[in-house]
Every structure is written in C-alpha cells, then in structure tokens.
Amino acid sequence: MNEKLQEIIDLTAEKFHLDHYFLKRHHIFQEQSNMEETSYILNMEWFPKDADETDEDYNPSGTASIDVDLHSKLVKRIIFVNGENKTDADFPLAASTELAIEWIEKETGLEFGRQFKLIHEEEKELLFQAAVDNVAVFPSGSIEMEHNEEGKLSLFSVDGIFPNEDQLNWEPFALTAEQIDPIVKSQSKLLEIPLENEEKWEAIFGTATVFVTNDGKRTISFEEVESPKSYKQKDVLLEWVEPIQERFSKREIDLSLEATPEEVFNVEQAPTNEELTMDDQQHAEKASRDFLRSEFPDDSGKWKLTGLWREKGYIFAQLKPAAPDARVIDRKIKLIIDEKNYQPVNYTDNSIILDMFEHFEKAEDPKLTKEEAFEKLRKHIEITPVYVFDKKQNRYILCGKIDCEYGVDAVTGDVVLLNEI
C-alpha cells in the first residue's frame, strides 16, 4: 500500500468513526471540472464487519462509499447503502440546519453566504448551490446532505465549482427592460416536443435560456457556459468532391478515469487540458471532413462542425446537420480524434435515440405567429442576476439570466408549463 494513500485511509477511518467497518476495496479515478481542472479522487468502500459477503458484486446494506480528493484531502462524497449508517459519528444534520452548515464549512473549506447558499430544505434533506454573496454562479456547484430515520448521515456530496469574490468582477445589476426585451424576443423559437403517451410531436413556442452581459451588449448561450474551458465554437460547413471508398473503422480507445498512486503522487499538479491551437483546429476540421467522406459519403454539405474541445487525451469534434429541424432532440455526432496524429478513432451518434420517435405522428402546423406567442409568454419570462464565467476574461462577470418555464401551444395558443408536457 502506498504510504500517502494509507495515511488518507487511516484519517478517513478515524474521522468517520469506522470502528465497525473494514476497507473492502478502493480505487483512484480522475474527476474533471468545467474549468478543465483535473483532480484525483480516492474511492473507498467500507463494509460493516458483520456484513454478508456472499456476493462479491453486491455492496451490503450499511456499506459506506467515501470519496476523498487526494490533493486537498477534502471529502467529496459519502453514501451509505440503503441509508443505513453503522458508525458512531455524530453528524449534525438532524439537530439543526445551522449546525449542519457549520459541519459543511469545516469539511469543504467553503463559507456559507459567500460561496454557497441554501436553496431547498426538507425534514431529512438539505440542498445548497454555489453562490457569491448569495448571487448564483454558472457553471455552478451543489452540496447535498441527507439523514436517515435515526438522524444519522445517509448521503453527503459536493459537486461542481464554488468560486470566491476574488474570481469575479463586482458591479451593480444594471439591465433594464428596454435592453432585455428585444433580446428575449430574439430567443423565442418554435420547438417540436415528443409526447410519448400520445406518440406524436407537438409544436410549442418557447424561449431559450441565455445570459446577457450587464451592459446588454452581448449574449452568452447556456451551452457555451456549460462547455469545457478548451471548447471552441465552430460553424464550418463540411463539403467534399469525392468520398473515401474505405469505410471508417472504429478503434478501441481508453476513456477510463482510473489512475494509479504513482500517477497521482509523482506529479506536482494534476494535468489540465491545454487550449486548442489553430493548427489543432485545422487538423480536427480535416479529420471531421474525412470521417464524413468515409462514413457518410453522400452527405457532402449536409453537416457542420459546430464545436471542438480536448478531453482525456483526445480532441472531440461535434457534428450537427447543416439544416436542423425544429425538434427539441437534434441529431449530433461526437467524433473522437487522436490528438497526436489527428486521426479519427471513434464516434458516438445519437440517431439511435431519434429512431425511437420515428413512428410518432408529425406536429401540426402552427396557427400562431412567433410575435403572438411572445406576447403570451412575456409576463412569464424571468430575469435573474447571476455571475457567469467568461472564457474571454477568465473571470466571472455579472449577467442577467433569461429563463422561462412556460411555452405556448403553437396550435391552440394555450400557455403550458414545459416540465409538465
């Protein structure tokens, strides 16, 4: 056993009073944030000493699965199987929310009110969201905490990003209705949503979620914010004269997140994904075109390269139809390219999902105009101040998040809750 690994295992056993447990197995895996930061996580599965071990693939009731960041030594996740906690540790969730928050601050190093806020509270559950001075941030982080009937901890998890005040540009929220109105209107669009029970598509006018900078001069899409830091948005029509006769052959690739103690402790800093150079992008564009020439030889001009990013030692290219339809589930191909020789090696295609709806009845033609639908939606549109990570400035900037939970039936004109469709 690696000495540093053993030290963390011993500290975990002591901290969580695992006297009635033994370490059944453990492994190390990589975890990557939207900021391209890679951390190494030690997962430990602690079995109760009185557990039935007849099934090697089965974690018995009361098993404690605990994830610890190997560099910060902070706990990322604790899950007790079936909510059964056999430790003697005194977790404060059942006592009071205030004590639970103090415990979270101690375990995470985060400060309540300045880096996270409470967004949901029930008898046995607390849910927190990343926030700076109680203003939400995107990409975001979350903290979840639950306890069982006995008042003992059954689940604790910390996921995502929790920035602090030093990482943002503070300014008063200044967006006005006059600035927002034309932007909101431009985000309204017709969508076709599948109704599984009725096996048909329904035409709905809705508003895309978008972020507007505090000066009202720029919009940032939700997809752009959620994409990896190395993501490069593209809009390249892929055309060719001649196909490639040899069909594309998928190769086995290693996308595993497993790591060894030597990989973790022999490096001073966890690896990050470097930005894509112009040379990288040009080679990836050629690789994407060659892939289509081979796999879809008759589709010249029917596909676009819409995005590129690095991930797990590969370059990923996103391909979408050049003329997409209004359906909310759009066709997309994720092409995986070897970053050393720029050869396409594998891909995923979501056409199998779309095939599930192939027999659905087509949506009726809209009877409302986009302008009529927008007037019905106007009062339901929400504008919320949020701090959004701007890849251009490498900082969080204040924006207005434009969002709407409602849509308008394009045929009947009825206003409907989108999550109830």
URNORCOR-V95646 format. One record per residue. N is the residue number from 1. RES is the residue in one small letter. PHI is phi in radians with two decimals (* if undefined). OMEGA is omega in whole degrees, 0 to 359 (none if undefined). Layout:
# URNORCOR-V95646
N	RES	PHI	OMEGA
N	RES	PHI	OMEGA
This chain:
# URNORCOR-V95646
1	m	*	176
2	n	-1.04	185
3	e	-1.07	180
4	k	-1.19	177
5	l	-1.15	180
6	q	-1.08	180
7	e	-1.08	180
8	i	-1.21	178
9	i	-1.08	180
10	d	-1.14	179
11	l	-1.10	179
12	t	-1.11	180
13	a	-1.07	180
14	e	-1.25	184
15	k	-1.08	185
16	f	-1.79	174
17	h	0.91	184
18	l	-1.57	181
19	d	-1.13	181
20	h	-1.64	183
21	y	-2.22	169
22	f	-2.36	182
23	l	-1.38	182
24	k	-1.38	181
25	r	-2.78	178
26	h	-2.68	174
27	h	-2.73	181
28	i	-1.97	176
29	f	-2.40	178
30	q	-1.54	175
31	e	-2.35	185
32	q	-2.06	179
33	s	-1.61	176
34	n	-1.08	181
35	m	-1.49	179
36	e	1.22	179
37	e	-1.51	181
38	t	-1.81	174
39	s	-2.10	179
40	y	-1.85	184
41	i	-1.98	174
42	l	-1.65	175
43	n	-1.72	179
44	m	-2.11	175
45	e	-1.95	182
46	w	-1.73	179
47	f	-1.65	171
48	p	-1.04	183
49	k	-1.12	180
50	d	-1.71	185
51	a	-1.28	173
52	d	-1.49	185
53	e	-1.88	183
54	t	-1.18	180
55	d	-1.90	184
56	e	-1.12	183
57	d	-1.58	187
58	y	-2.04	175
59	n	-1.57	184
60	p	-1.14	179
61	s	-0.97	181
62	g	1.65	177
63	t	-1.00	178
64	a	-1.85	175
65	s	-1.72	187
66	i	-2.18	177
67	d	-1.90	179
68	v	-2.25	175
69	d	-1.22	187
70	l	-1.23	180
71	h	-1.63	180
72	s	-1.49	184
73	k	1.12	178
74	l	-1.55	179
75	v	-1.30	179
76	k	-1.78	183
77	r	-2.67	170
78	i	-2.38	178
79	i	-2.31	174
80	f	-1.75	183
81	v	-1.05	183
82	n	1.07	178
83	g	1.25	185
84	e	-1.61	184
85	n	-1.92	183
86	k	-1.80	179
87	t	-1.47	176
88	d	-1.75	182
89	a	-1.21	181
90	d	-1.79	178
91	f	-1.60	192
92	p	-1.54	187
93	l	-1.00	184
94	a	-1.21	183
95	a	-1.28	178
96	s	-2.93	178
97	t	-1.12	181
98	e	-1.08	180
99	l	-1.19	177
100	a	-1.09	180
101	i	-1.13	178
102	e	-1.07	179
103	w	-1.13	179
104	i	-1.09	179
105	e	-1.03	181
106	k	-1.16	184
107	e	-1.34	186
108	t	-1.83	186
109	g	1.34	179
110	l	-1.64	182
111	e	-1.98	181
112	f	-1.14	180
113	g	1.55	180
114	r	-1.83	180
115	q	-2.25	175
116	f	-2.67	182
117	k	-2.36	179
118	l	-1.41	180
119	i	-2.08	180
120	h	-2.71	181
121	e	-2.46	173
122	e	-2.23	185
123	e	-1.02	185
124	k	-2.09	186
125	e	-2.56	173
126	l	-2.22	178
127	l	-2.28	181
128	f	-2.09	179
129	q	-2.25	176
130	a	-1.06	180
131	a	-2.80	174
132	v	-1.93	186
133	d	0.89	177
134	n	1.20	173
135	v	-1.77	184
136	a	-1.08	178
137	v	-2.20	176
138	f	-2.42	357
139	p	-1.07	190
140	s	-1.97	174
141	g	-2.26	179
142	s	-2.48	175
143	i	-2.25	180
144	e	-2.17	181
145	m	-2.51	179
146	e	-2.36	173
147	h	-2.28	183
148	n	-1.62	182
149	e	-1.06	181
150	e	-1.47	181
151	g	1.46	179
152	k	-1.65	180
153	l	-1.05	176
154	s	-2.05	179
155	l	-2.72	173
156	f	-2.56	180
157	s	-2.55	176
158	v	-2.20	182
159	d	-2.34	173
160	g	1.57	191
161	i	-2.02	180
162	f	-2.27	181
163	p	-1.23	175
164	n	-2.09	186
165	e	-1.08	182
166	d	-1.23	184
167	q	-1.72	183
168	l	-2.35	175
169	n	-1.71	182
170	w	-1.41	174
171	e	-2.86	178
172	p	-1.23	180
173	f	-1.20	191
174	a	-2.20	182
175	l	-1.19	179
176	t	-1.98	180
177	a	-1.07	180
178	e	-1.13	178
179	q	-1.27	188
180	i	-1.34	190
181	d	-0.94	180
182	p	-1.16	179
183	i	-1.20	179
184	v	-1.04	181
185	k	-1.07	180
186	s	-1.22	180
187	q	-1.53	178
188	s	-1.28	182
189	k	-2.65	178
190	l	-1.55	179
191	l	-2.19	173
192	e	-1.94	186
193	i	-1.96	180
194	p	-1.36	174
195	l	-1.77	188
196	e	-1.15	182
197	n	-1.12	182
198	e	-1.69	180
199	e	0.90	177
200	k	-2.66	175
201	w	-1.66	179
202	e	-2.15	181
203	a	-1.48	183
204	i	-2.30	170
205	f	-1.53	179
206	g	-2.45	180
207	t	-2.14	180
208	a	-1.24	175
209	t	-1.21	182
210	v	-2.60	177
211	f	-1.89	179
212	v	-2.00	180
213	t	-1.06	189
214	n	-1.10	176
215	d	-1.58	178
216	g	1.32	187
217	k	-1.67	185
218	r	-2.50	173
219	t	-1.94	178
220	i	-2.18	183
221	s	-1.27	178
222	f	-1.06	181
223	e	-1.10	180
224	e	-1.13	180
225	v	-1.18	184
226	e	-1.39	183
227	s	-1.29	178
228	p	-1.03	182
229	k	-1.08	180
230	s	-1.42	185
231	y	-1.10	175
232	k	-2.09	178
233	q	-1.26	181
234	k	-2.26	176
235	d	-2.59	187
236	v	-2.02	176
237	l	-1.28	184
238	l	-1.76	182
239	e	-2.21	176
240	w	-2.74	179
241	v	-1.62	183
242	e	-2.09	175
243	p	-1.32	172
244	i	-1.73	187
245	q	-1.16	183
246	e	-1.33	181
247	r	-1.19	180
248	f	-1.17	180
249	s	-2.06	179
250	k	-1.17	175
251	r	-2.04	176
252	e	-1.18	179
253	i	-2.24	182
254	d	-1.84	176
255	l	-1.89	183
256	s	-1.18	180
257	l	-1.75	183
258	e	-1.17	178
259	a	-2.49	179
260	t	-1.85	176
261	p	-0.99	180
262	e	-1.10	179
263	e	-1.14	184
264	v	-1.35	190
265	f	-1.58	179
266	n	-1.68	176
267	v	-2.10	182
268	e	-1.33	183
269	q	-2.52	179
270	a	-1.10	183
271	p	-1.18	174
272	t	-2.16	179
273	n	-1.49	181
274	e	-1.22	177
275	e	-1.16	178
276	l	-1.38	177
277	t	-1.35	176
278	m	-1.07	178
279	d	-1.11	176
280	d	-1.00	184
281	q	-1.14	180
282	q	-1.16	178
283	h	-1.16	180
284	a	-1.17	176
285	e	-1.12	178
286	k	-1.11	179
287	a	-1.08	179
288	s	-1.15	180
289	r	-1.14	180
290	d	-1.13	177
291	f	-1.05	180
292	l	-1.15	178
293	r	-1.05	181
294	s	-1.54	187
295	e	-1.51	180
296	f	-2.26	190
297	p	-1.07	183
298	d	-1.64	187
299	d	-1.81	178
300	s	-1.02	180
301	g	1.40	182
302	k	-1.75	181
303	w	-2.25	174
304	k	-2.18	168
305	l	-1.49	187
306	t	-1.92	181
307	g	-2.94	177
308	l	-2.37	174
309	w	-2.82	176
310	r	-1.68	177
311	e	-2.88	173
312	k	0.92	176
313	g	1.45	179
314	y	-2.26	169
315	i	-1.79	179
316	f	-1.82	178
317	a	-2.10	177
318	q	-1.80	180
319	l	-2.02	179
320	k	-2.33	178
321	p	-1.01	180
322	a	-1.17	179
323	a	-2.17	183
324	p	-1.19	176
325	d	-1.61	185
326	a	-1.49	185
327	r	-1.16	186
328	v	-1.19	174
329	i	-1.73	184
330	d	-1.75	180
331	r	-1.21	176
332	k	-2.69	176
333	i	-2.11	175
334	k	-1.89	182
335	l	-1.68	181
336	i	-1.88	187
337	i	-2.08	176
338	d	-1.12	184
339	e	-1.31	180
340	k	-1.51	182
341	n	-2.00	177
342	y	1.06	177
343	q	-1.65	175
344	p	-1.15	185
345	v	-2.09	182
346	n	-2.87	177
347	y	-2.80	172
348	t	-2.13	184
349	d	-2.33	182
350	n	-1.50	180
351	s	-1.06	180
352	i	-1.12	177
353	i	-1.25	180
354	l	-1.12	179
355	d	-1.09	179
356	m	-1.12	183
357	f	-1.84	185
358	e	-1.06	183
359	h	-1.52	182
360	f	-1.15	177
361	e	-1.15	181
362	k	-1.13	179
363	a	-1.22	176
364	e	-1.21	177
365	d	-1.16	180
366	p	-1.06	174
367	k	-1.83	177
368	l	-1.71	172
369	t	-1.54	178
370	k	-1.06	181
371	e	-1.17	179
372	e	-1.12	180
373	a	-1.16	181
374	f	-1.09	179
375	e	-1.08	177
376	k	-1.26	183
377	l	-1.51	190
378	r	-0.85	185
379	k	-1.28	181
380	h	-1.67	183
381	i	-1.37	182
382	e	-1.90	176
383	i	-2.15	185
384	t	-2.16	176
385	p	-1.23	178
386	v	-2.53	171
387	y	-1.67	183
388	v	-2.01	178
389	f	-1.28	180
390	d	-1.76	183
391	k	-1.12	180
392	k	-1.23	181
393	q	-1.71	183
394	n	1.06	179
395	r	-2.55	174
396	y	-1.51	179
397	i	-2.13	181
398	l	-1.31	179
399	c	-2.39	169
400	g	-1.83	178
401	k	-1.55	178
402	i	-1.66	184
403	d	-2.55	178
404	c	-2.62	181
405	e	-1.44	186
406	y	-1.96	173
407	g	-2.40	179
408	v	-2.13	176
409	d	-1.06	186
410	a	-1.23	180
411	v	-1.78	184
412	t	-1.59	183
413	g	1.47	180
414	d	-1.24	174
415	v	-1.51	186
416	v	-2.27	173
417	l	-1.33	186
418	l	-1.14	182
419	n	-1.35	177
420	e	-1.81	180
421	i	-1.37	none
